[in-house]
């Protein structure tokens, strides 16, 4: 017979299984108990097996796992710590185990044989002793608590799942809406490029119209603006990261211009830096300043459409370990394609830069950093380097 310390006896008397037992009643149970130690990740109970044991966790923690019958994979559904009872339902129905139990770290348990408890029932009836029936009452009380907790968890889980489904539906709607709008934009810009040599003014108007539609859709969906990057949260970190990424981008632009000077015949007569903004000033100071300011004001709207209303929802809509990558790639392909009416080369450059901006946005989910990087990179590329 195993001898238990005073601390262990005190623990047993306060445990869910033996609560309310007197010292004398508990002394009739302790000869039936054994103390065991289970190493980390070792299974205590296997789902589907027939077992004769009830367990009480003394030290440590265990994971409750349920097997998916289709994939045969085990999923952790809950955790239990010291004082919890394992396998007590087998005392009532003797059915196969309904779930698996695995130690999470080194775990110490007390074990009790169900067949020994059944013999105790016979003794209790013959000697008018209520020890067995008190244990059964404790098990029933414990199961009642578990059922109440399980019901609460199920309700909360269903509510979360319902909210998740609603969010996915909403995000899906806005993604489809933006995609359709951008396709219309492409056709419109293509038509304008045929009718007129310049499409800048038309493009600005279309982007503003799309932005208004997006903002109205965001307001109607009822989600906070931060969901779509309209927030100042983490703006300081976002700006620091954006400036660092912008430094890399502008150096890459200089390198690209240098390579074109070496290899592209049409660039042989040009210089590495061409201050086109200064040339515009000589032609029309007011128009150049107004044009520059309009572009600076337009960039946040572009980022709202591509990053806030498309990439962000895609990150929330998609599933899987690489969903952020695919969200950045898919939204950025659309971003670059919207520039293809200008030239293939221009669309290619915007695609590379857009990957960087997409990465920046995914890190902080605010439009501030990406908008700053977009503005600085564009001014550097077109007005200083003169690509």
TAQUIZI-V420226 format. One record per pair of residues at least 4 apart in sequence whose ideal C-beta (glycine too) atoms are under 6 Angstrom apart, sorted by sequence separation. I is the first residue (numbers start at 1). J is the second residue. If there is no record, write none. Layout:
i: (I,I)
j: (J,J)
This chain:
i: (4,21,38,80,90,103,123,130,146,153,192,199,223,234,259,260,281,284,303,304,305,306,307,308,313,314,322,326,328,342,350,354,367,370,373,379,380,381,4,21,68,124,225,226,318,12,38,193,261,381,67,124,192,260,281,339,340,18,124,280,318,339,65,66,315,360,361,189,192,218,360,65,66,121,336,339,120,315,13,63,64,314,357,64,336,86,257,336,63,311,61,62,335,47,61,311,185,310,332,91,332,90,353,57,306,332,57,56,181,306,1,328,55,2,55,54,66,53,54,64,65,64,324,17,62,63,15,62,63,45,62,61,174,60,50,60,311,48,49,59,47,58,58,88,170,45,47,57,58,47,46,55,56,307,45,45,55,44,85,53,54,43,308,42,52,52,40,52,307,303,38,40,40,303,15,17,303,16,38,37,300,299,36,35,36,299,299,33,34,229,33,229,296,32,228,228,229,32,228,211,214,211,207,210,214,28,249,25,277,276,276,245,274,21,20,245,242,19,241,17,16,238,242,246,238,245,249,253,257,234,238,239,242,246,250,257,178,235,238,242,246,178,234,253,235,174,231,229,229,175,229,174,171,171,171,193,168,190,182,189)
j: (8,25,42,84,94,107,127,134,150,157,196,203,227,238,263,264,285,288,307,308,309,310,311,312,317,318,326,330,332,346,354,358,371,374,377,383,384,385,9,26,73,129,230,231,323,18,44,199,267,387,74,131,199,267,288,346,347,26,132,288,326,347,74,75,324,369,370,199,202,228,370,76,77,132,347,350,132,327,26,76,77,327,370,78,350,101,272,351,79,327,79,80,354,67,81,331,206,331,354,114,355,114,377,82,331,358,84,85,210,335,31,358,86,34,87,87,99,87,88,99,100,101,362,56,101,102,56,103,104,87,104,104,217,105,96,107,358,96,97,108,97,108,109,139,221,97,99,109,110,100,100,109,110,361,100,101,111,101,142,111,112,102,367,103,113,114,103,115,370,367,103,105,106,370,83,85,371,85,107,108,371,371,109,110,111,374,375,110,111,307,112,308,375,112,308,309,312,116,312,301,305,304,301,305,309,131,353,131,383,383,386,356,386,134,134,360,360,138,360,138,142,364,369,373,366,373,377,381,385,364,368,369,372,376,380,387,309,366,369,373,377,310,366,385,368,309,366,365,366,313,367,313,313,316,317,341,317,341,334,341)
